[in-house]
C-alpha cells in the first residue's frame, strides 16, 4: 500500500469549486465556499431551524435554478425523528419533497432576493443530522453547486469527548483529508478519542457517508471491524475519566475509482446523545500514486510556538524536490501569507504579528500539489 499523506484542512479547501461553475452561495455573513461542509449549531426544542442561503448567478445568461435536498442522515429512534424540508422559488414544501417542483430564474450577476431555506424540524431530538443542498441549472444539471450542512443539535456547549490527530486536539466538526491512490486497497483515518468527563461513559460511533463516488465503499472499526452495511457500532466502548481510545479507524475503499469521498464520524455517549463530537474526513483517491510524485520523504515540522504571537518557525526538508512554497489561509480560505521555499533544507520563520488573533491553516505546496496542511493559532 502506498504511503498515505494525512493532513488537517479547512473545509473550504477540501473540495474545489467546479471549473465553469456558474452559481455561488452566500448567507447573511458573506460568501460560502461551495461544495464544502458547513456547520449549524442548533438549540434543542420542538421547533424548526432554518438554514438560509442565497444563490448568485455568475454567468452572462439567465439561469433557471432548481433546489434539491439529499438527506445524508436524520437523527431518529423507534418513535420518530428529525425531518427536513426546503423552501425555494417562493414556496415551502413538505419533508416528502426532495426536489423543488418550481425553478427560480436568476438573472446574470443577480442574487435571488428571497433566498433558500433548509428547515430542520427537531421534534425535541438531540444529536447530529446531515443534509446536502444542491442548486442546479434545470437545463444543464451539471452546472451546479452544493453545500453539506451538519446540524449539531445539543444544549451542551462543549462535548466531553475530545478528538485528536497527531497529538493535536481537533475542533468539534473539524475536517481532515486522507490522500492516496486509486490502486490503494484502503485509505485509512486514525483519530484518538479522550473522555474529559468526570464519569465513565460508553461511547459509540456513527458513520455518515455524505458523498461517495460510484463504485467505492467504506467501513469502520470500533472495538471490532464492521461490515460496510453497518453505520452504527452495535457496542459502546467503556471510557473512564481521562481515558483515551485508539481503537477507531475509518477505512475508505476506492476500488480503482478516482474522486473524493466525504464521510462524517460521530462519537457519542450512548446514554446521553447530547454528548458527542464529530470529525469529517475527505478521502482523495487520485490516478497518480502518492509515491510516484516523490513526495514521500518531504518533511515539514509542526509550527512552533503554536499558538504564535509574533513569529512562527517551521523546520523542513524537501530532499531532492524543487519548487515549494508555504501558504497560510484564514478561516474563509483566503491566502494571508505566501512564502517561497528556495533551499532544500532549513527553517522558515514567518511573521504573524500582522495577523488578527484566531485560527489559520498552513499548507506546504510542492509543484503546486498539497503535501500537508496543519492548523496554526495566532494569539497576541
VEXMAR-802874 format. One record per residue (C-alpha): x, y, z; residue in one letter. Coordinates in Angstrom, 1 decimal, m for minus. Each point is the difference from the previous one (the first is absolute). Example, Ala and Ser with C-alpha at 12.3 -4.5 7.8 and 13.67 -1.06 7.14 Angstrom:
BEGIN
+--------+--------+--------+-----+
|      X |      Y |      Z | res |
+--------+--------+--------+-----+
|   12.3 |   m4.5 |    7.8 |   a |
|    1.4 |    3.4 |   m0.7 |   s |
+--------+--------+--------+-----+
END
This chain:
BEGIN
+--------+--------+--------+-----+
|      X |      Y |      Z | res |
+--------+--------+--------+-----+
|    0.0 |    0.0 |    0.0 |   x |
|    1.3 |    3.4 |   m0.9 |   x |
|    0.8 |    2.4 |    2.8 |   x |
|   m3.0 |    2.1 |    0.9 |   x |
|    0.5 |    3.7 |    0.6 |   x |
|   m2.3 |    1.2 |    2.8 |   x |
|   m0.8 |    3.7 |    0.6 |   x |
|   m2.3 |    2.4 |    1.8 |   x |
|   m1.8 |    2.2 |   m2.4 |   x |
|   m2.5 |    2.7 |    0.0 |   x |
|   m3.3 |   m1.2 |   m1.4 |   x |
|    0.0 |    2.7 |   m2.6 |   x |
|    3.3 |   m1.3 |   m1.4 |   x |
|   m1.1 |   m3.6 |   m0.2 |   x |
|   m2.2 |    0.0 |   m3.0 |   x |
|    0.8 |    2.4 |   m2.8 |   x |
|   m2.7 |    1.9 |   m1.8 |   x |
|   m0.7 |   m1.6 |   m3.3 |   x |
|    1.5 |    1.5 |   m3.1 |   x |
|   m2.5 |    2.1 |   m1.8 |   x |
|   m2.5 |    0.0 |    2.9 |   x |
|   m2.5 |    2.8 |   m0.4 |   x |
|   m1.7 |    0.0 |    3.4 |   x |
|    1.5 |    1.1 |    3.3 |   x |
|   m1.4 |    0.1 |    3.6 |   x |
|   m0.2 |    2.4 |    2.8 |   x |
|   m1.8 |    0.7 |    3.3 |   x |
|   m0.4 |    3.0 |    2.3 |   x |
|    3.7 |   m0.3 |    1.0 |   x |
|    1.3 |    0.1 |   m3.6 |   x |
|    1.2 |   m2.5 |   m2.6 |   x |
|   m0.2 |   m3.7 |    0.7 |   x |
|    2.5 |   m2.3 |   m1.7 |   x |
|   m2.0 |   m2.2 |   m2.3 |   x |
|    0.3 |   m3.8 |    0.2 |   x |
|    1.2 |    0.1 |    3.6 |   x |
|   m1.1 |   m1.0 |    3.5 |   x |
|   m1.9 |    2.6 |    2.0 |   x |
|   m0.9 |   m0.3 |    3.7 |   x |
|   m3.2 |    1.3 |    1.6 |   x |
|    0.0 |   m0.1 |    3.9 |   x |
|   m3.7 |   m0.4 |    0.9 |   x |
|   m1.7 |    0.4 |    3.4 |   x |
|   m2.2 |   m3.0 |    0.7 |   x |
|   m3.8 |    0.3 |    0.1 |   x |
|   m3.1 |   m0.8 |   m1.9 |   x |
|    0.1 |    2.7 |   m2.6 |   x |
|    1.8 |    0.3 |   m3.4 |   x |
|    3.4 |    1.4 |   m0.7 |   x |
|    0.5 |    1.8 |   m3.3 |   x |
|    3.3 |    0.0 |   m2.0 |   x |
|   m0.3 |    3.1 |   m2.2 |   x |
|    2.0 |    0.0 |   m3.3 |   x |
|    0.1 |    2.4 |   m2.9 |   x |
|    0.9 |   m1.1 |   m3.5 |   x |
|    1.9 |    2.3 |   m2.5 |   x |
|    0.1 |   m0.4 |   m3.8 |   x |
|    3.6 |    0.8 |   m1.0 |   x |
|   m0.6 |   m0.8 |   m3.7 |   x |
|   m0.9 |    2.3 |   m2.9 |   x |
|   m3.4 |   m1.6 |   m0.6 |   x |
|   m3.2 |   m0.5 |    2.1 |   x |
|   m0.1 |   m3.4 |    1.8 |   x |
|   m3.1 |   m1.9 |    1.1 |   x |
|    1.1 |   m1.5 |    3.3 |   x |
|   m1.4 |   m3.0 |    1.8 |   x |
|    0.7 |   m0.9 |    3.7 |   x |
|    0.5 |   m3.6 |    1.2 |   x |
|    0.6 |   m1.5 |    3.4 |   x |
|    1.8 |   m3.2 |    0.8 |   x |
|   m0.6 |   m1.3 |    3.5 |   x |
|    3.4 |   m1.6 |    0.9 |   x |
|   m1.3 |   m0.8 |    3.5 |   x |
|   m2.8 |    1.2 |    2.2 |   x |
|    0.1 |   m0.7 |    3.8 |   x |
|   m2.8 |   m2.5 |    0.9 |   x |
|   m1.1 |   m2.8 |    2.3 |   x |
|   m2.9 |   m2.5 |    0.1 |   x |
|   m2.5 |    2.8 |    0.8 |   x |
|    0.9 |    2.4 |   m2.8 |   x |
|    2.7 |    2.5 |   m0.7 |   x |
|    1.2 |    3.2 |   m1.7 |   x |
|   m1.3 |    1.0 |   m3.4 |   x |
|    1.2 |    2.5 |   m2.6 |   x |
|   m2.0 |    2.2 |   m2.4 |   x |
|    1.0 |    2.6 |   m2.6 |   x |
|   m1.3 |    3.4 |   m1.1 |   x |
|    0.9 |    1.2 |   m3.5 |   x |
|   m1.5 |    2.2 |   m2.8 |   x |
|   m2.5 |    1.5 |    2.4 |   x |
|   m1.5 |   m3.2 |    1.3 |   x |
|    0.7 |   m2.4 |    2.9 |   x |
|   m0.4 |   m3.7 |   m0.4 |   x |
|   m0.7 |   m3.0 |    2.2 |   x |
|    2.9 |   m2.2 |    1.2 |   x |
|   m1.1 |   m2.6 |   m2.6 |   x |
|    1.1 |    2.4 |   m2.8 |   x |
|    3.7 |   m0.4 |   m0.9 |   x |
|    0.1 |    2.2 |   m3.2 |   x |
|   m1.8 |    3.3 |   m0.3 |   x |
|   m2.8 |   m0.4 |   m2.5 |   x |
|    0.6 |    3.7 |   m1.0 |   x |
|    3.1 |    1.6 |   m1.3 |   x |
|    1.1 |    3.6 |    0.7 |   x |
|    1.5 |    2.0 |   m2.8 |   x |
|    3.1 |    2.0 |    1.0 |   x |
|    1.2 |    2.7 |   m2.3 |   x |
|    3.8 |    0.4 |   m0.8 |   x |
|    1.9 |    1.4 |    2.9 |   x |
|   m3.1 |    0.0 |    2.2 |   x |
|   m0.7 |   m1.7 |    3.4 |   x |
|   m3.5 |   m1.5 |    0.7 |   x |
|   m1.7 |    2.4 |    2.4 |   x |
|   m2.1 |   m2.5 |    2.0 |   x |
|    2.9 |   m2.4 |    0.4 |   x |
|   m0.3 |   m3.7 |    0.9 |   x |
|   m1.0 |   m1.5 |    3.3 |   x |
|    0.9 |   m3.5 |    1.1 |   x |
|   m2.2 |   m0.7 |    3.1 |   x |
|    1.1 |   m2.6 |    2.6 |   x |
|   m3.0 |   m1.1 |    2.0 |   x |
|    1.5 |   m1.1 |    3.3 |   x |
|   m3.1 |   m1.4 |    1.9 |   x |
|    2.0 |    0.1 |    3.3 |   x |
|    2.8 |   m2.2 |   m1.2 |   x |
|    3.7 |    0.6 |    0.6 |   x |
|    2.9 |   m1.4 |   m2.1 |   x |
|    1.4 |    0.7 |   m3.4 |   x |
|   m1.9 |    0.1 |   m3.3 |   x |
|    1.7 |    0.5 |   m3.4 |   x |
|   m1.6 |    1.3 |   m3.2 |   x |
|    1.4 |    1.0 |   m3.4 |   x |
|   m1.6 |    2.8 |   m1.8 |   x |
|    0.6 |    0.2 |   m3.8 |   x |
|   m0.9 |    2.9 |   m2.3 |   x |
|    0.2 |   m0.6 |   m3.7 |   x |
|   m1.0 |    1.2 |   m3.5 |   x |
|   m3.1 |   m1.9 |   m1.0 |   x |
|    1.1 |    0.2 |   m3.6 |   x |
|    3.6 |   m1.1 |    0.8 |   x |
|    0.1 |   m2.0 |    3.3 |   x |
|    3.7 |   m0.4 |   m0.2 |   x |
|    0.3 |    3.8 |    0.7 |   x |
|   m0.7 |   m0.2 |    3.8 |   x |
|    1.3 |    0.9 |    3.4 |   x |
|   m0.6 |   m1.9 |    3.3 |   x |
|    0.4 |    0.4 |    3.7 |   x |
|    0.2 |   m2.7 |    2.7 |   x |
|   m1.6 |    1.3 |    3.2 |   x |
|    0.6 |   m1.9 |    3.2 |   x |
|   m2.6 |    1.0 |    2.6 |   x |
|    1.4 |   m0.5 |    3.5 |   x |
|   m3.0 |    0.1 |    2.3 |   x |
|    1.0 |    0.2 |    3.7 |   x |
|   m0.3 |    2.1 |    3.1 |   x |
|    3.5 |   m0.9 |    1.0 |   x |
|    2.5 |    2.7 |   m1.1 |   x |
|    3.0 |   m2.2 |    0.3 |   x |
|    0.1 |   m3.8 |   m0.5 |   x |
|    1.9 |   m2.0 |    2.5 |   x |
|    1.4 |   m2.1 |   m2.9 |   x |
|    3.2 |    1.5 |   m1.4 |   x |
|    1.3 |   m1.2 |   m3.3 |   x |
|    3.7 |    0.3 |   m0.9 |   x |
|    2.3 |   m0.7 |   m2.9 |   x |
|    3.8 |   m0.1 |    0.2 |   x |
|   m0.4 |    1.2 |    3.6 |   x |
|   m1.8 |    3.1 |   m1.1 |   x |
|   m3.5 |    0.5 |    1.3 |   x |
|   m2.7 |    0.5 |   m2.7 |   x |
|   m3.0 |    2.3 |    0.2 |   x |
|   m3.4 |   m1.6 |    0.0 |   x |
|   m1.0 |   m0.5 |   m3.6 |   x |
|    3.5 |    0.6 |   m1.3 |   x |
|    1.0 |   m1.4 |   m3.4 |   x |
|    3.1 |   m2.1 |   m0.9 |   x |
|    1.1 |   m1.3 |   m3.3 |   x |
|    1.5 |   m3.4 |   m1.0 |   x |
|    1.8 |   m0.2 |   m3.3 |   x |
|    0.8 |   m3.1 |   m1.9 |   x |
|   m0.1 |   m1.9 |   m3.3 |   x |
|   m2.9 |   m1.8 |   m1.7 |   x |
|    2.3 |   m3.0 |    0.2 |   x |
|    0.0 |    0.0 |    3.8 |   x |
|   m2.1 |   m2.7 |    1.6 |   x |
|   m1.0 |    2.4 |    2.8 |   x |
|    0.5 |    3.6 |    1.0 |   x |
|   m0.1 |    0.1 |    3.7 |   x |
|   m0.7 |    2.7 |    2.6 |   x |
|    1.1 |   m0.4 |    3.7 |   x |
|   m1.3 |    2.4 |    2.6 |   x |
|    0.5 |   m0.3 |    3.8 |   x |
|   m2.9 |    0.6 |    2.3 |   x |
|    0.3 |    1.3 |    3.6 |   x |
|   m2.7 |    0.1 |    2.7 |   x |
|    0.4 |    3.3 |    1.8 |   x |
|   m3.1 |   m0.7 |    2.2 |   x |
|    0.2 |   m0.8 |    3.7 |   x |
|   m2.0 |   m3.2 |   m0.4 |   x |
|    0.2 |   m3.2 |   m2.1 |   x |
|   m1.8 |    0.1 |   m3.3 |   x |
|   m0.8 |   m2.5 |   m2.7 |   x |
|    1.0 |    1.3 |   m3.4 |   x |
|   m1.4 |   m1.1 |   m3.3 |   x |
|    0.8 |    1.1 |   m3.6 |   x |
|   m2.3 |    1.0 |   m2.8 |   x |
|    1.2 |    0.1 |   m3.6 |   x |
|   m1.7 |    2.4 |   m2.4 |   x |
|    0.9 |   m0.2 |   m3.7 |   x |
|   m0.7 |    3.4 |   m1.4 |   x |
|    1.6 |   m0.5 |   m3.4 |   x |
|    1.2 |   m3.3 |   m1.5 |   x |
|    1.3 |   m0.4 |   m3.6 |   x |
|   m1.9 |   m2.7 |   m1.8 |   x |
|    1.7 |   m3.4 |    0.5 |   x |
|    1.9 |    1.0 |    3.2 |   x |
|   m0.8 |   m1.3 |    3.5 |   x |
|    0.9 |    0.5 |    3.7 |   x |
|    0.0 |   m1.6 |    3.4 |   x |
|    1.3 |    0.8 |    3.5 |   x |
|    1.5 |   m1.6 |    3.0 |   x |
|   m1.1 |    0.7 |    3.6 |   x |
|    0.8 |   m2.9 |    2.4 |   x |
|   m0.3 |   m2.2 |   m3.1 |   x |
|   m0.1 |    0.4 |   m3.8 |   x |
|   m3.6 |    0.4 |   m1.3 |   x |
|   m1.3 |   m0.8 |   m3.5 |   x |
|   m0.9 |    2.7 |   m2.5 |   x |
|   m3.7 |   m0.1 |    0.8 |   x |
|    0.6 |    0.8 |    3.7 |   x |
|   m0.4 |    3.7 |    0.6 |   x |
|   m0.1 |    0.0 |    3.9 |   x |
|    2.3 |   m2.1 |    2.2 |   x |
|   m2.2 |   m2.6 |    1.8 |   x |
|    2.0 |    0.3 |    3.1 |   x |
|    1.4 |    2.9 |    1.9 |   x |
|    3.6 |    0.3 |    1.4 |   x |
|    0.1 |    0.7 |    3.7 |   x |
|    2.3 |    3.0 |    0.6 |   x |
|    1.0 |    1.1 |    3.5 |   x |
|    0.6 |    3.7 |    0.9 |   x |
|    3.2 |    1.2 |   m1.8 |   x |
|    0.1 |   m3.3 |   m2.0 |   x |
|    1.1 |   m0.1 |   m3.6 |   x |
|   m1.1 |   m2.4 |   m2.7 |   x |
|    2.1 |   m0.8 |   m3.1 |   x |
|   m2.2 |   m2.7 |   m1.3 |   x |
|   m1.7 |    2.1 |   m2.7 |   x |
|    0.8 |   m0.2 |   m3.7 |   x |
|   m2.0 |    1.1 |   m3.0 |   x |
|    0.7 |   m1.8 |   m3.2 |   x |
|   m0.9 |    1.1 |   m3.5 |   x |
|    0.4 |   m2.4 |   m2.9 |   x |
|    0.4 |    1.9 |   m3.3 |   x |
|   m0.3 |   m3.3 |   m2.0 |   x |
|    2.0 |    1.6 |   m2.9 |   x |
|   m2.4 |    3.0 |   m0.2 |   x |
|    1.5 |    3.4 |    0.1 |   x |
|   m1.7 |    2.8 |    1.9 |   x |
|   m0.8 |    1.5 |    3.4 |   x |
|   m2.1 |   m1.7 |    2.6 |   x |
|   m1.4 |    1.9 |    3.1 |   x |
|   m0.8 |   m2.0 |    3.1 |   x |
|   m0.9 |    1.3 |    3.4 |   x |
|    0.6 |   m2.0 |    3.2 |   x |
|   m2.0 |    0.9 |    3.1 |   x |
|    1.3 |   m1.2 |    3.4 |   x |
|   m2.8 |    0.1 |    2.6 |   x |
|   m0.9 |   m1.0 |    3.5 |   x |
|   m2.6 |   m2.7 |   m0.5 |   x |
|   m1.7 |    1.1 |    3.3 |   x |
|    0.0 |    3.7 |   m0.8 |   x |
|   m0.4 |    0.8 |   m3.7 |   x |
|    0.7 |    3.7 |    0.6 |   x |
|    3.6 |   m0.9 |    0.9 |   x |
|    1.8 |   m0.6 |   m3.3 |   x |
|    2.8 |    1.1 |   m2.3 |   x |
|    0.3 |   m0.2 |   m3.8 |   x |
|    2.8 |   m0.2 |   m2.4 |   x |
|   m0.4 |    0.3 |   m3.8 |   x |
|    2.4 |   m1.8 |   m2.2 |   x |
|    0.6 |    0.6 |   m3.7 |   x |
|    1.7 |   m3.0 |   m1.7 |   x |
|    1.7 |    1.0 |   m3.2 |   x |
|    0.9 |   m2.8 |   m2.4 |   x |
|    2.1 |    1.1 |   m3.0 |   x |
|    1.1 |   m1.8 |   m3.1 |   x |
|    3.6 |    1.0 |    0.7 |   x |
|    1.4 |   m1.8 |    3.0 |   x |
|    1.4 |    2.0 |    2.8 |   x |
|    3.4 |   m1.7 |   m0.2 |   x |
|    0.2 |    0.7 |   m3.7 |   x |
|   m0.1 |    3.7 |    0.9 |   x |
|    3.2 |   m0.6 |    2.0 |   x |
|   m1.4 |    2.0 |    3.0 |   x |
|    0.4 |   m2.9 |    2.4 |   x |
|    3.0 |    1.3 |    1.8 |   x |
|   m0.9 |    3.7 |    0.0 |   x |
|    0.0 |    1.1 |    3.6 |   x |
|   m1.7 |    3.0 |    1.6 |   x |
|    0.0 |    0.3 |    3.8 |   x |
|   m2.9 |    1.3 |    2.1 |   x |
|    0.0 |    3.8 |    0.4 |   x |
|    1.6 |    1.3 |    3.2 |   x |
|   m1.0 |    1.7 |    2.1 |   x |
|   m3.6 |   m0.8 |   m0.6 |   x |
|   m1.9 |    2.1 |    1.1 |   x |
|    2.3 |    2.6 |   m1.5 |   x |
|    0.3 |    3.7 |    0.9 |   x |
|    2.4 |    1.7 |   m2.4 |   x |
|    2.1 |   m2.6 |   m1.8 |   x |
|   m0.6 |   m3.7 |   m0.7 |   x |
|    2.7 |   m2.4 |   m1.1 |   x |
|   m0.2 |   m3.2 |   m2.1 |   x |
|    2.8 |   m2.4 |   m0.8 |   x |
|    0.0 |   m1.6 |   m3.4 |   x |
|    1.9 |   m2.5 |   m2.2 |   x |
|   m1.0 |   m0.2 |   m3.7 |   x |
|    2.5 |   m2.6 |   m0.9 |   x |
|    0.5 |    0.2 |   m3.7 |   x |
|   m3.3 |    1.7 |   m0.8 |   x |
|    0.0 |    3.5 |   m1.3 |   x |
|   m2.6 |    2.7 |   m0.4 |   x |
|   m1.7 |    0.2 |    3.4 |   x |
|   m1.9 |    2.7 |    1.9 |   x |
|   m1.8 |    0.4 |    3.3 |   x |
|   m3.5 |    1.6 |   m0.2 |   x |
|   m1.9 |    1.2 |    3.1 |   x |
|   m3.8 |    0.3 |   m0.3 |   x |
|   m2.6 |    1.5 |    2.3 |   x |
|   m3.3 |   m1.7 |    0.9 |   x |
|   m1.7 |    1.3 |   m3.1 |   x |
|    2.7 |   m1.6 |   m2.2 |   x |
|    1.6 |    3.3 |   m0.9 |   x |
|    3.8 |    0.0 |   m0.4 |   x |
|    1.6 |    2.2 |    2.6 |   x |
|    3.7 |   m1.1 |   m0.4 |   x |
|    1.8 |   m1.5 |   m3.0 |   x |
|    3.7 |   m0.9 |    0.7 |   x |
|    2.3 |   m1.5 |   m2.7 |   x |
|    2.2 |   m2.8 |    1.2 |   x |
|    3.3 |    0.3 |   m1.9 |   x |
|    2.4 |   m2.2 |    2.0 |   x |
|   m0.2 |   m3.8 |    0.1 |   x |
|    0.2 |   m0.1 |    3.8 |   x |
|   m0.2 |    2.6 |    2.8 |   x |
|   m2.4 |    2.0 |    2.1 |   x |
|   m2.8 |    2.3 |   m0.9 |   x |
|   m0.7 |    3.0 |    2.2 |   x |
|   m3.3 |    1.7 |   m0.7 |   x |
|   m1.1 |    3.3 |    1.5 |   x |
|   m3.6 |   m0.3 |    1.3 |   x |
|   m0.1 |    3.2 |    2.0 |   x |
|   m2.1 |    1.6 |   m2.6 |   x |
|   m2.7 |   m2.7 |    0.1 |   x |
|   m3.1 |    0.2 |    2.1 |   x |
|   m0.3 |   m2.4 |    2.9 |   x |
|   m1.7 |   m3.2 |   m1.1 |   x |
|    0.3 |   m3.4 |   m1.8 |   x |
|    1.9 |   m0.3 |   m3.3 |   x |
|    1.3 |   m2.8 |   m2.1 |   x |
|    3.3 |   m0.4 |   m1.7 |   x |
|    0.7 |   m2.2 |   m3.0 |   x |
|    3.2 |   m1.2 |   m1.6 |   x |
|   m0.4 |   m0.1 |   m3.7 |   x |
|    2.6 |   m1.8 |   m2.1 |   x |
|   m0.4 |    0.4 |   m3.8 |   x |
|   m3.4 |    1.5 |    0.8 |   x |
|   m1.1 |   m3.2 |    1.8 |   x |
|   m1.1 |    0.1 |    3.6 |   x |
|    2.4 |   m2.2 |    2.0 |   x |
|   m1.3 |    0.8 |    3.5 |   x |
|   m2.3 |    2.5 |    1.7 |   x |
|    0.0 |    0.8 |    3.7 |   x |
|   m1.7 |    2.4 |    2.4 |   x |
|    1.6 |    3.2 |    1.4 |   x |
|   m1.4 |    2.0 |    2.8 |   x |
|    1.0 |    3.7 |    0.3 |   x |
|   m0.3 |    1.6 |    3.4 |   x |
|    1.4 |    3.4 |    0.9 |   x |
+--------+--------+--------+-----+
END
